[in-house]
Every structure is written in structure tokens, then in C-alpha cells.
Amino acid sequence: MTAIFKKIWNFSEEEQGNIKKSVIAGFFHALFNSLQFAAIYYMLVEIFSGTISYQAIFISFVILFVSLIGKILTQKISQMNQTHAGYFMAAHKRMEIGEKIKKVPMGFFSDYSLGRLTSIATTSLSLVEQWIPMLLVLVLGGTLNTLVFVAGIFIFNYKIGLIASLGVLVFFIVTSLMQKKSISNSSKIAKTQENLTKNVLSTIQGMQVIKSYNLDGENNEQLDKSIKDTSNLLLKLEKSLTPYTVIQRIVVGITIVAMIFVSVKLNIYGELVLAETIMMIMASFVIFEGLIGAGSNMAILRAAENAIDSVGFINEIHDMKEGSISTPIINYDIEFKNVSFSYDEREILKEVFCLIKEKSMTAIVGPSGSGKTTFCNLIARFWDVDSGEILIGGKNIKDYRIENLMDSISMVFQDVYLFEDTIENNIKFGNPNARKDEVIAAAKKAQCHDFIMGLQDQYQTIIGEGGTSLSGGEKQRISIARAIIKDAPIIMFDEATANIDPENEDKLKDAIESLTQDKTVIMIAHRLKTIRNADQILVLNKRRIVERGSHKTLMEHGGLYKDLMNAKYISESWKLTN
Ligand SMILES: Nc1ncnc2c1ncn2[C@@H]1O[C@H](COP(=O)(O)OP(=O)(O)OP(=O)(O)O)[C@@H](O)[C@H]1O
């Protein structure tokens, strides 16, 4: 039991002060609650002694009033501190998760499903936010409330005090057995809830595919199963705990009857006066109030403990080790020195050497799946190489601070993600401090100003999640504007072919020229024209750079490059004549 409190205490970190205040306020609430019995007792003594006076009524009224005001105030203070503690405990952890996932390699997201992270950031932390401080006050405050009453009863009569203590003790034993039962199920519940979140996410994200392939039933089967699993497990838990709650009620009932019986007997034998007997009878009904609240909440406290454990998973995430170089990079030559890289067991690059000169344009070509995107992702440290090293400006990229490295690189890929925010903010993502006129200038260079001005709210238009309300070409140009405003010295670009119609092609070409001027450019090139103009072409195939050089030399060489270009030429001319 104390282990749970310790865990919650450690978890609450900066919010410990507020939790302390909340529990102390809960304790005073218990004291003020018992004060009303003092007032009633005083009145009863006066009534039964036959000397009731206005003064006695007034004193009782004052005590009741103080009890009421005290209860309201302490409850308010306790609730305010609980809300503050709960909200900020969860908020700090959510921010910690956000910071952490910025520094993990992309492999993390394949190894640990999005469902697990989402479940932690939503379900688990919501449980922490809503329940933990409140449960602490209910459990600790409720227990204290009962202990204060039991102590009060002992003062009146130790015999009735003993009966009350015995009842409370048995109640505690039953509650701790109930807790043990709920421990065995709580980790299973967390797992099924993770599964449910994963399936809901996957259904929402893949809705377009589900609809277009009419997979409604098939996909829902999985979702239905995880919903059923979750509800079955929750029902099972509820059922398994029912006998304990029934026993708790029986213990309460027996203790109340025993206390009333003994109180009446002691009155008959003259050991208790009538006022004391009535007080004992009243006390027997309220003594368990706090404890029942505490007991039923202990099971939830266990679920909350489980939520804390699942949040603890973020401490196991190993972030990428970063270097200490934070000074601006002076030279942007990029060099691969004997680089090998695998996804799990599958080797994608093997002993790759290459030099990309500063302010040059390198085109990467190769068959689909040859590792062109991977090559770029390694430069940005989305993944770390298995062996060898990648240098920028003569220094291993691992020696730079990640922020410093990312400030130096812009990536524009085909799979553009836009946030559910205004167009202006989406562009400013490249430079949050940019002024409005800088945003407009970047949009003009990226050839997207005109279509933005045609939208109802222009730069303030909110785009749907993932940029759903824009066409592929429009999204691509916004991502170019984002990169222009970032003005990073290294640009990695996956040249779009699929999203661009002939009308937009020239606009996009101008946008790319604006973006890549005077930069070190690595282009996963698809268009013949781009490839031809590159200073250097790297041809990737079967894990290695198999050919390198200018378009002219590679065509003369007559290898894979020439085959690829011929195939490309045929397909491009086919497109034109079609
Ligand atoms: N996160 C990943 N986990 C495991 N394998 C991956 C991952 N990303 C890519 N791969 C695999 O690595 C290989 C190289 O992928 P990559 O995307 O780098 O190739 P590409 O040359 O850019 O392909 P394309 O021209 O089709 O875009 C592919 O076989 C791909 O299936």
C-alpha cells in the first residue's frame, strides 16, 4: 500500500507541494466534519439534562456553522490543489514525451507502435490527470476521517471503540485482498486499451483505403474484437471484485449492528447516558463513510498506479546521443566514409563512400528501393549508421548538437505533412520567428502566393489535418515555402513527379530554383532535365554506389545509368505524346 503512495509521490515531482496541501486540507475537512457531532452531542446533553437554554442553542449553532464553513473551505482548497496537481503532472509528462520523441531515432517509431505512445499520452495520462490527486485525498482523507471517528469513540467508551476498531481492521483486510485481485488484472487492462487505441488510430488513418477497397467489414472485425476484449476484461474485473465489495458491506453492517446493540446494552446497565447512547448510534452510521469511499477507490488507485508504470516506459526510451558542437557549421561539404546501414537485419547501404561538395547539386538516382531516401535520412540522423561515418564540414554528424544539425538541413519530400493550422503557421514552421512579409515573400518564391490569396481566409486559412484540403501540388509548394523561409544551407529534395500537372510544372521548377540557389543540394531526381543539370550523379543499386559522375560521362560509360535514363526518356516522351 505504502508502495503506491511512494510511487505517486515520486511521480508527482514539482506538484508534490500541491498534493501535500490538498491532503492536509482533506485532513482538516475530516476534523470539521466530526465537529458537527460535537454540536449535536452538546445539544443532546442539554436536552436530556432538561436545562436547555438559548445560550446552548446558540453555541451549538456556532459550532455547526464553523463546521460547515470549515468543510466548504477545506474542500475548495483541497479540490483546487488537486486540479492543479493533476493537470500539471500530466502536462509535464506530455511535454517530456514530446521532448523525448524529438530525440529518438526513427527506428523507435517502428519498434514501438504509435498506439502505445498515443495510449500513454491520452488514456494513461488522463487517468493520472483526473484521478491521482483526487484518489489520494479520497483514500488518505477517507481513512483519516474514519480514524478520527474511531479515536473519538474510544474517548467516550473503549468497549464500543474496540468493536469499531475491529470492524475497521477487517474492512482494511478485505480491501487489501481486493487490491491484490485488481493488480493481477490491471496490466492486462492497460494492454487491451493500448490495442484498442492502436486499432482506432489505424482505422481512422486508413479510412480512405478502407472505403476505396470496401474493406469495412474486414477492418471492423479487428476493431470490434479489441472493443469486445476491452469491455469483456473490464466486466471480468468488475465481477471479480464484486464479492469483496459485498463482504465490505457485510462487515460494515455487522459492525453497525454490534455498535448499536452494545450501546443500548451499556445504556441499560447505566454505563452510558442517553445522550452518549444516541451519539454512539449516530456515529456507528457515519464511521465507515470515509472508509467505504477510500476502499472502493483503492481499486482505481491501483489502475492509476498501472498508468504511472506505463508512463514510466518513456524513461526506457533511449534518445540518440548528441555531440556538443553548437557553433555554426562553416563548411557544408558532406562526406560518406565507408558507411553501412541496415533496417534490422536487412542491409540497405554497404561500405558507401562519396563526397558531396558544398554548394553543388547532387542527383541520386537508382531503382525503386535502392536506398535513395535512406541515404538522405542518414544525413539528417533520422537513423544512425551501423558503421563508418558521415561528415559535414569535416566533422562527424554525431558530434553536432541535434538542433545545430537540423538547423542546417531542410528536407522537402513527396510525402508532405501539413499541420492542422493556418497556412501562415505552416510556412512559419520553417522559421517560427519569421515576419508576415517574410512569409509572403517565401510563398511568392515558392509559387504559392496566388492560390493562397484565392482562398477564403488567405494566409489565415486553416488547413485540414495532414493538409487534406489542398491538392498534392499545392501542399508540395507550401512545403517548399517552408524550406525557403528556413533558409538552411543543405537542401534534400525528393523531386515530385506524381503530384505535378504540366501547368504547375514550370511554377514548381521556379520554386525549386529559388530554394536551391547557393545551397548544397541533394536531389532524389526523377526528371531528366534535373538529372542532366546536376554537378554530380550518384547511382545507387544493390546497396552500393555503382556509378558516379556527370550525365555526359555516365552516358558514355553505358551502364545502369544509361539504361535507367533510356527507360526514363521513353516514359517521359510517352507521357508527352499521350
Ligand atoms: N523504416 C523502414 N524499416 C524497414 N525497412 C525500410 C524502412 N524504410 C525503408 N525500408 C526499406 O529499405 C529499402 C530502401 O528504401 P528507400 O525508401 O530508401 O528506397 P528508395 O530508393 O528511396 O525507394 P523509392 O525510389 O521507391 O522511393 C526498401 O526496400 C524499403 O522497403
The ligand as an SDF file (V2000), in Angstrom:
LIG
                    3D

 31 33  0  0  0  0  0  0  0  0999 V2000
   11.6190    2.1790  -41.7660 N   0  0  0  0  0  0  0  0  0  0  0  0
   11.9750    1.1300  -42.5090 C   0  0  0  0  0  0  0  0  0  0  0  0
   12.0660   -0.0790  -41.9150 N   0  0  0  0  0  0  0  0  0  0  0  0
   12.4380   -1.1650  -42.6430 C   0  0  0  0  0  0  0  0  0  0  0  0
   12.7140   -1.1380  -43.9650 N   0  0  0  0  0  0  0  0  0  0  0  0
   12.6320    0.0420  -44.5930 C   0  0  0  0  0  0  0  0  0  0  0  0
   12.2550    1.2340  -43.9020 C   0  0  0  0  0  0  0  0  0  0  0  0
   12.2660    2.2640  -44.7750 N   0  0  0  0  0  0  0  0  0  0  0  0
   12.6200    1.7330  -45.9790 C   0  0  0  0  0  0  0  0  0  0  0  0
   12.8510    0.4100  -45.8630 N   0  0  0  0  0  0  0  0  0  0  0  0
   13.2970   -0.4900  -46.9300 C   0  0  0  0  0  0  0  0  0  0  0  0
   14.5780   -0.0860  -47.3410 O   0  0  0  0  0  0  0  0  0  0  0  0
   14.7050   -0.1600  -48.7430 C   0  0  0  0  0  0  0  0  0  0  0  0
   15.1800    1.1790  -49.2830 C   0  0  0  0  0  0  0  0  0  0  0  0
   14.1400    2.1090  -49.0800 O   0  0  0  0  0  0  0  0  0  0  0  0
   14.2370    3.6090  -49.5890 P   0  0  0  0  0  0  0  0  0  0  0  0
   12.9430    4.2640  -49.3050 O   0  0  0  0  0  0  0  0  0  0  0  0
   15.4550    4.2170  -49.0360 O   0  0  0  0  0  0  0  0  0  0  0  0
   14.4270    3.3670  -51.1500 O   0  0  0  0  0  0  0  0  0  0  0  0
   14.2400    4.4100  -52.3410 P   0  0  0  0  0  0  0  0  0  0  0  0
   15.3480    4.1370  -53.2770 O   0  0  0  0  0  0  0  0  0  0  0  0
   14.0960    5.7860  -51.8240 O   0  0  0  0  0  0  0  0  0  0  0  0
   12.8580    3.8770  -52.9380 O   0  0  0  0  0  0  0  0  0  0  0  0
   11.8080    4.6820  -53.8850 P   0  0  0  0  0  0  0  0  0  0  0  0
   12.5520    5.1490  -55.1010 O   0  0  0  0  0  0  0  0  0  0  0  0
   10.8180    3.6190  -54.2110 O   0  0  0  0  0  0  0  0  0  0  0  0
   11.2620    5.7740  -53.0610 O   0  0  0  0  0  0  0  0  0  0  0  0
   13.3480   -0.5740  -49.2750 C   0  0  0  0  0  0  0  0  0  0  0  0
   13.4020   -1.9390  -49.6100 O   0  0  0  0  0  0  0  0  0  0  0  0
   12.3970   -0.3480  -48.1370 C   0  0  0  0  0  0  0  0  0  0  0  0
   11.3960   -1.3280  -48.1210 O   0  0  0  0  0  0  0  0  0  0  0  0
  1  2  1  0
  2  3  1  0
  2  7  2  0
  3  4  2  0
  4  5  1  0
  5  6  2  0
  6  7  1  0
  6 10  1  0
  7  8  1  0
  8  9  2  0
  9 10  1  0
 10 11  1  0
 11 12  1  0
 11 30  1  0
 12 13  1  0
 13 14  1  0
 13 28  1  0
 14 15  1  0
 15 16  1  0
 16 17  2  0
 16 18  1  0
 16 19  1  0
 19 20  1  0
 20 21  2  0
 20 22  1  0
 20 23  1  0
 23 24  1  0
 24 25  2  0
 24 26  1  0
 24 27  1  0
 28 29  1  0
 28 30  1  0
 30 31  1  0
M  END
$$$$
